[in-house]
């Protein structure tokens, strides 16, 4: 998780809520963390919007929202 936070904080147009949201998403499952780190390593010039789009397109992206609305 430290590496992810390091990379998120160095995105060209980073901001607090972006870093916080991506970290919360990634901490739920190891696969999420690995996929996100892999994406960032393979796309070093990615902007926050590129990373958000990547995460939003993941199959499990809506799992958290569905869980929250059911509770």
C-alpha positions, 0 to 999 in steps of 0.5 A, spaced: 500 500 500 505 504 501 508 504 494 501 505 491 500 511 496 507 514 493 505 513 486 498 516 487 501 522 490 506 523 485 500 523 479 501 530 475 494 532 477 493 529 484 489 531 489 487 529 496 480 526 495 483 522 489 488 519 493 483 517 498 478 514 494 483 510 490 487 507 496 480 505 499 478 502 493 485 498 493 485 496 500 479 492 500 482 486 496 489 484 494 487 483 487 485 491 486 491 493 489 495 489 484 491 491 478 492 498 480 499 498 481 500 495 475 496 500 471 500 505 474 507 502 472 505 501 465 502 508 464 507 512 468 504 519 465 497 517 467 493 523 470 488 522 475 482 522 470 485 516 467 486 512 473 479 513 475 477 511 469 481 505 469 478 503 476 471 505 474 471 500 469 473 494 473 468 489 474 468 489 482 468 497 482 460 497 484 461 491 489 462 497 494 456 501 492 451 495 492 453 493 499 453 500 502 446 501 499 443 494 501 445 495 508 
